[in-house]
Amino acid sequence: MERSFATGDGRRLSVQNTKRIANILRVLDDASCPEDVNLPGFRFDALVGRDKGRYAVNASGNWRITFRWTEGDAIEVDLEDYH
């Protein structure tokens, strides 16, 4: 995903809506806290259980972008199939 964000080329991503992924990654890059990603349609969630301390937003269908937050930055950003 890092390469996709850097180059704008989403062909290697596992989802169909790569423009949405790019938009989410831009929002993550601009955010100063996790709640800045809590935008309409993103279905922002603070995860619980074994994933406590991570956050998720809806990417496309079953796919979610998950991340951890530290020192003003999203880290460990991942594209995950939740089902």
Secondary structure, 3 states (H helix, E strand, C coil): CHHHHHHCCCCCCCCCCHHHHHHHHHHHHHCCCHHHHCCCCCCCEECCHHHCCEEEEEEECCEEEEEEEECCEEEEEEEEECC
